[in-house]
Amino acid sequence: MLRSLECILRRETLLSRSRLGSQRFLRTSPLALKFELRMPSLSPTMTEGKIVNWCKKEGESISAGSAICEIQTDKAVVSLDADDDWILAKILKDENSGSLSVGELIGIAAEDGEDWKLIASEDSSSSSSSSSSSSSSSESEYSLSGDFVTGTPVKMPSLSPTMTEGTIIEWKKKEGDMLVSGDVLCEIQTDKAVVAMEIDDDAVLAKILVKEGTEGVKIGELIALIVEEGEEWEKVRSPPEESKADSTNPPVINKEASQDKSGESSQTVSEISHIEFLPHVGPATNLLIAQYGIDPDKLEASGPKGLIKEDVLNFISKNNLQPIHISQHPPSQPKKAGAEHDSKKASVAPSPPRPSSGYTDTPVSSMRGVIAKRLTESKQTSPHGYCTATCNIDTISQIRSNFKQSGIKLSVNDFIIKAVATSLQYVPEMNLNVKGEDFEVMSNIDVSVAVATKSGLITPIVKDADQKSLQDISNSVKDLASRARDNKLALHEFQGGTFTISNLGMFGISEFTAIINPPQVGILAIGSGIPEINPVTGKLMTSMSATLSFDQRFIEDNVATTFMATFRKVMENPEYMNLGLVPIGRVSVV
């Protein structure tokens, strides 16, 4: 057996003697053999670990040598393998449990052939009975022995490495709908894009706890409850550990609109113009306080963590309070002396009210906020260097015209992507990703292309751009850009990349600089094509400016200049784009 698994054999015996003699009666309960799965020490320096994924579900057989779960140690993700045949009876810690100390209980396994459901229920009942003495009366409504069904929590997932919170854009299922493994449960706005959240197992959506459009939902926050097929989903309740948090989040009412407890008990406040919310009271309690204009200081808290709903209801009943009206407009100012006389004197109609100040408060979306934060960090941590090259794109324009006559439409941006990929082949020192204080030279060339969406800027990736033809690149960019604007990109289609291109030339911008997108070390800003006179031939030509922003911590000036000189040569000689590495070599920089 695994050293981290503790085998517990429980056998109850009852020994009694008969009053008439020395005959003994032995009564033995059914054999209940279970194994406690604890967080193992999987490396010499490991003190805690995090469950990344359970490879088995409750009730599933585990054969010797098969992986039970995957654990993130201080060094790598390691699988926890079984040494014998078992049944996984109960999962006590899941992927959202965070860091767990070595030796902490994570699950229960049953001997092969045992009634695993009985063992799981015994474990649940024993743990609940041991904690019942310290549980408050508010938790009793969530008891497993009641008429309610305990739901499985669905929490806000982490859908990108930099995501800290998300916004529910749309629920794809309604309460009571059957969920099949792989179904899209909802769409979530991350810091990068709108991503579909898929369900991993068959279930029934019992309760939606976070409405569509709710912003700033933290990772790990409860958003819904699901139950198994066949259970009464209408009677779902949150698990006790989840329901406790509801009583720790309250609202604050303006004290000017509060009811005087010591005064006339039947007197009510007729109107309140402003509502505040207490930070450590549940939403139902907050709503009652707001509806009745109660001063929270006058309430007596009886809950384990402060005010509860019953405290407010008792106060309302005791003082015979009535709901108040919440004003939609600020209170009117009292009339000054003589105002009534002046109003009678004025016979003309009053002039229409002036419009309010010429601005509108627009909340910053979570995606826009994260973009701003990351770009600020990039400017603060990466010393940006810049160099600009001007390319003659007449040859590219002629090739585009030839393709167009054949029914194939290629954009200048398609040629730029291919030229960048080719240049990175010649100057691989620019194809880096930063890892902490060090860097890695990437073997793959994945070019990120900046696309503007309603939610903010996103950079879908043209994978292996050096190996794609111009037509393949064109098709990829069109598909990625279209799905990016519709928020239909998958995570792997915009996370990663080794170099970025930002093109504002189609908007008439002649030249600009861009901010590096970490962990990359370079971004190329493309301007528009401008007609100019060729100083050598005296003929009209179209020139395009390209400005490279590079991280001077890892890229020397001569490397950046070599890259831009190579890029210029490839753009002006597009035959190099589809020939692979030809003997043009790196453009030497003196």
N, C-alpha and C positions, 0 to 999 in steps of 0.2 A: 504494500500500500504506500501511497505517498506519505512522506513524513509530515506533510502539512495537514493531513486528514486524520482526525481523531475518531476512532471507532468507539461508539457508545452502545453497549449491549444492556438493554433494560429488561430485567425479569423481576416480576413482583411475585412474592410467595407469601402465603398466609398459613401459619402453623398454629393449630389449635389442639387442645387436649379435651378428650371427653371427660365429663364429670364422673362417669362410671368406671373409668379405668385409664390405662396408659396408652390407649389407642390414639394415634395421631392422624389428622386429616391434612393433606397437602393439596393446596389449590394453586395452580400456575396460570398466569395470564398468557395470552398469545405472545409468541416471540416477536419483538419489534426491533429490528436491527437497522440502524441508520448511521450515516457517516457525516461528520461535520466538515465542510469544505472551508478552509481558512486561507487567507492571503499568504502565499508561500514566499520564502526568500529565494529569489531566482538569480541573484548575483551577490558577490561578497559584500558589496557596498550598499545593497538595497535595504532601505528602511521602510519604504512605503511603495505602493503601486496603485495603478488605476486600471479598472476593467475597461478594456476597449470594446470587446464584443463577446457575447455568450454564443458559443458555437452550437449549443444544445438548448432546447426548450424544456420547460417543466413537463415531466411525464415521458420524456424521450430516453431511450436506452443509450447507455454509454459503454462501449466495448473497450477492452484493454488497449492502450496505445492511442486512442482517439483523443482529440483536443476537446477539453471541456469549455475553456474560454481563453481569450487572448488578453494578456496583461502588459501594460506599459510600465517598464521598470525605469531605473535611472539611466539605463543605457540603450535599451531597444524594446520592441514589442515581442514578447515571448509567449508561446502557448503553454497552457497548463494541461498536461496529459494525464489520463487515467491509467492506473496500474492494474485494474481489475474491471469486471463487468458490473455496472450499477445501473440505477435509474435516477435521473435528476428529479428530485421531489420538489425542491423549493429553491428559488433564486431570491436571496436576501439583499444583495447589492447589485445594482445594474450599471449601465454605462454612464448614468448621470450622477453616480454616487461620489464622484471626485476621488481624491487621494485617500487610500485606505492603508492603515498601518499593517505591517507584517504580523500575522497571527489573528487578524480580525476576521470574524465569521462572514462568509460571503454566500454560502449556500448549504443545502442539505441534500444528501444522496441516500437512496434506499438500496438495500440488497436486492439483487436481481430476483424477481419473483414475489417480492413483498408488495403490499398494498401501499403504493407511494402516496396516494391521495390521503390515506389515513395518517401516514407519517407527517405529511405536510400540514394537515389540519391539527395534529397533535402539537407540532412545533409552533403553529400560529396561536393555538389556545394557551400553551404554556407561556409563551412570550407575552400574550395579552394579559394573562392572570397575574404575572409577576409585576406588570406595570400598572395594574388597576388601582393599587393602593395610592399611587402618586398621581393618577389621572384626575382631571377635574370633571365636574358634572357636564360641562359643555361638550366633552369628548364622547359622552355615552351615546349620543344620537348617531354616532358613526360606528357603533358596535357591530361586529360581524354577526352577532346572534340575533340582531333585530330584523325588521322587515325590509331593510335597505340592502342594495347590492353595492359592494365596494368596487369602484371602478379602477381601471389601470390608468395612471396618469400619462398624458401626452404633453411633453414639455417643448419649449422653444429650442430647436436644435442649433448647433453651431455648423453653419453651412459654408463658411470660408475661414481661413486661418486668422483673418483680421476682424471677424465679426464679433461684436459684443452685444448687439441688440438687433431686433428685426421688427418688421411691420407685417401684420396679416393683411394681404391684399385681397384674397378671395378664398372662401371655403368652397371646395369642390363637392363636398358631401353635406347632407343635412342630418340633423339628429334623428336617429333611428335607422339610418341607411346602413346596409351591409358593406363591409370593407373586405376586399380580397387583397391578398399579398401583391404588392406592386401598384395598387391604386394610388392616385394622387389625392391626398387628403386636403391640402390647401397650398396656396402660393404665398411665398414669404419674400418680402423685399429685404435683401441683405445690404451690406455696405457696397456691393458691387453690382448686383442685378436681382431680378425676380427669379427665384428658384422654387421648383416644385418639391414639396415634401411628400415622400411616398411612404406608405404603410408597409411594415415588414411582415405582418402576420394577419390571418383572417380574424376579423372582429366586427363589432357593431359600434358605430359612433353614438355614444350615449348622451354626451353633454358638451356643448361648445361654451367655453368660459371666456374667451377673448374674441370680441367682435371684429368684423372686417374694418380696416382702417385704423385700428388701434396702433399707435406708434410707440417706439421705445420699449418694446417687450424684451426684457433681458433674457440672455441665454439661460436655460434651465427653469424658466418661469412656466407655471402650469397654464396650458392653453386649451386643453380638452380632456375628456374622460372617455375611455372605451371599455367595453365589456365583451365577454365571450359570447359566441352565438348561442341562443337559447335562454340566456339570462334576461331578466326583466329590466331592460335598459332605462325604463321610465323611473325606476326607483334607485337610480345610481346615486352614490354619495362619494365624496372624495375620501381617500385613505386618511386615517387619523393624522399621520405625519404631515399630509398636505393641508388638511382642514385647520390645523393649529395656526398656520400662517394667516388665515383669514381674519382671526381675531386680533392680529397685531398690526392691522393697518386701518386707523380711524379717520373723519373730517372735522374743520374748525369753523364755527359759526361766528359771524360778527357779533361781538358782545353787545353792541348797541341795540340789536334786535332780539336780545335774550329775554326770557320771561322771568319776572321777579317771583322767586319761590315763596318769599315771606309775605308778599303782598296779596292782593285779591287773587284767589286761586282760579276764578272763572275768567279773569281778564286775559285777553289774547293780544298778541301783536298783529296788527292788520297787514303790515307790509314790510318787506325787507329788500333792500336794494343790492346787497353784496353778500356772497357766500364764500367762506373759506372752509377748508377741510382739514380735520385733525389727522396727523400722520400715523397714529398708532391705534386706529379704530377700524373695525370692519366696515365694508361698504353699506350694508343694511343699517347699521347703527348710525353711520354718518348721514344717511338719507333721512332718517327719522329726526335727527338733531336739526338738520337743515329745514325740513318741512314744518317743524313746530317752533323754530326759532329759539332753541334752548341754549342757555349758557352752559357749556360743558363743566364749568367749575362748580355748578350747583348739583351735578349728578354724583351719586354715590356708586363707585365701581365695586362690583362683586366678582368679576371674572378673575381668572388666574393671572392675566396680563393686562388688566385694566377694564375699561367699559365694555359691556356686552349689550346686545339688543334688549334683553329683558330689563336692564337697568333703565333704559330710556322709556320703555313701555310702562314700567311702574311709575316713573316720574310723570308721564303724560296722564295716566289714569288718576294718580293722586291729586294732581293739580287741575284736572278737567280742562286740558289744553285743546285748542282747535288749530288745524293747519293754517299757516299764514300764506299770504300772497307774495310771490317773488316778483318784484318789479323788473320790467324789461328796460326801463329808462332811468337815468339818474333823477333823484328827487328834485322837484322844482324849488327855485329860490323864493323866499318870502317877498311879498310886494313891499316896496318902500312907501313911506308916507307920501300921500298925494298922487300915488300912481293911479288910484281909481278915478280921481278927478281928471287926470291927464288923458285917461283912456276914453272918457266920455267926451272930452273936448276934441279929440282927434276923430275926424269924420272920414278920412281916407283909409283905404285898406292898407295893412302893414306890408312892407316890402318882403319878398320871399327870402327865406333864410339863406345865408351865405353857405357855400359848400365848406366842408371840413378841410383840414390841412391836406396839402397835395401829396400824400403818400399813403401806401397801403402796407400794413404789416403782413409779411409773407413768412410763414414758418419754414425753417430749413429742414429739408428731408434728411432722414438718417443717412442715406447714401451720399448726399451732398456734403453732410457734416463730416463723414469719414474721409471723403476725398480731400476736403480742405485740411483735415488733420494730417493725413499722410503726406500731402504735398508740402505742408509746412515743415514736417519732420525731415523731408528730403532736402529742403533748402537749408535747414539748420545743421544737418549732420553730413551732407555731401557737398564739399566745395565744388561748385559748378565751374567748368571751363567751357569755352565756346570757340568754335571756328566755323567759318562760312565759306562755301564754294559756290561758284556760278557755273551752270551747265548749259551747253547748247543742246536743245531738245528738238532741233529740226529733223534729225534722222528718225527719232521716235515718232514724231508727228506724221512722217511719211509712211512708216510701218503701220501705224494705226489706220491711216487712210486705206492702205492696201488690204488690211484685215477687214475693214468695214465694207469694202466692195465685195468681199467674199461672204458677207453676212455675219462676221464675228466682230463684236464690239469689245474693244480693249480700252481701258482708261490709262491715263498717264500714271496714276497711282499703282496700277498693276506692274508697270515697268519699274517704278521706284522700288516696290517690294522685292522684285526679282534682282534688281541692281544691288540693293542692300544685302540680300542673302548671298549674292556672289561676292560682294566686297568682304563680308564676314568670313567667307572661305579663305580669302587671301590674307586677311588680317584677323586671325582668331583671337587675338588679345582683346578685341572689342566685344567678343561673345562671352561675357562673364556674368556670373551671379554672385552677389555678395552674401557671405555666410558669417555673420558676426563681424569680427575684425579681420577676417580672411576672405578669399574669393575662390571660386571654382571656374575653370574653363569648361564651358558646356560643349559637348560633342554634337548635340542637335542644334539646328538653327530654326528657331520658332519666332516668327516676327509678329509682334502685337501691333494692331492697327487701331488708332483712336477713333471711336464712333460716338457722336453726341446723341443722347436720348433725352426724353422728357425728365427722367429721374437724375440724370447727370452723365458724366463721361465714363465710357466703358471701353475696354481694349480687348476685343476678340482676337484670337491667335490663329495665324496661318501656320499650321504645323509643317515642319520639314520643307520650308519654302525653297531651299536650295535644290531640292529634288523635284519640284513641281514645274510644269511648263507654264508659260504665260496664261494660256487659256484655263488651266487648272486653278491658278492663282485667282484669276478673274471670277471664276465660278464660286470659289471658296469665299472670297470677299463679299460678293453679292449675297450669298446665303447667310453668312455670319452677320453682316450689317442689318439685313432684313429681320432676322430673328432677335438681334440685339435690341432693335427699336420696339419689337413686340414683347420684350422681356421673356424670350423663350430659350435663352442659351443655357446649356448645362455647365456645371462648375468647371469641368476640365477644358471648356472652350474659351474661358477668359482668365483662368488662373495659371500663372506661369509666364512663359515667354522669355526670350533671351535678349531681345532688342525691340524698341518701339518706334513707330513712325506716326507723326501727327501732321496731317496735311490740311492747311487752310487756304491753299492756292485757289480752290474753286470759289472762294468767297472774295477774291480780289486782294487778298493780303500778300503784299510783295515779299515781306520778310518778318520773321518773329523768332523768339527763343522759347523753348519748352522746358518743363521741369522733369527731371529724371524720375522714372517710375521704379522704386525699389522692388526687388533686389537687383534690378538691372543696373548697368553702369553707363548706358547711353540712350539718347532719344534724338531722332532726326526731325527737325521742323522744316516743312516744305512750304515754300511760297509759290506765288502764281507765275505763269510764264509771261514775260514782258518783251515786246518787240524792241529790238535794238539794232544799231548798225555794227556789223562785224568790223573791228578796227583793222583786220588783216586784209579781208577781201573787199570791204566797202559795201557789202550787200546786207540786206535786212535779215536778221535772224531772231529766233525766240530763245531768250535766256531764262533760266529758272534758278532761284537761289535756294540753297539748302544749308541749314545751320545745325551743327552737331552740339548738343550739350553732353558733356562727359564728366564722370566722377574723377576728380584729380587725385583722390586717394589711391586709386588703382590704375588709372590710365595716364601715361605720360603724354606731354604735348606732342611729341614726335609720332606716337602711335595714333593719336587722334587725327593728326595732319595726314599721315599715311593712309588712314581709312578714308578720309574725305577726298584725297587725291585719287585713290582707287575708285571710289564711288563715281567721281566725275568722269573718269576715263571709261568706265563701264556704261554710264548713261549716254556718253557721246559715241560709243561704239557698241550698240546693243547686240551685235553678233556674238559677243562674249557671254551673253546671258545663258544661252542654251548649249554651249559647247563644253561646259564643265571647266575645270581648271586648265587653262591654256597658258603658254609660256609668256604671258604679259608680265608675270611676276608682280611683286609688290612695287607700287610706284615709289621710287626712291625720293626721300626728302632730304635736301641738303641743309 
